[in-house]
Amino acid sequence: MKYTITDIEFDFTDDIGDGDTMDDFLTDDVMSITWDASDHDDLIEEITSATGWCVKSIDYSKEDV
């Protein structure tokens, strides 16, 4: 399935938990991509793998292909 991200929030705290946040660039970049994944869990895994950051929350639309 193809997924378009409509809203996403990342956990930008590092292993130390200092609370530093990233710029909105990453969020905008992820939202500009049409993602290919088999299901919701695979989508989260794909985004985490591509960005290196854990997903806190996500909204998307999906299209069966």
Residue, then its C-alpha position, 0 to 999 in steps of 0.5 A: m500500500k502507498y501512504t501519504i503522511t498528513d501529520i507526524e510527530f517525532d520523539f526528538t529526545d536523545d538517549i540522555g533525554d535532554g529534550d532538544t528538538m529538531d527543526d521542522f525540516l525533517t517533518d516536512d521532508v517525511m510528509s512530502i514522500t509517498w511511503d510504500a509499506s505493507d501495514h501501519d507497523d511497517l510504515i512506522e518501521e520504514i519512517t524510523s529506519a529512514t530518519g533515525w527517530c522514533v515516531k510519537s504519533i502519526d496520521y496518514s491516508k492510504e491508497d491500495v495499489 
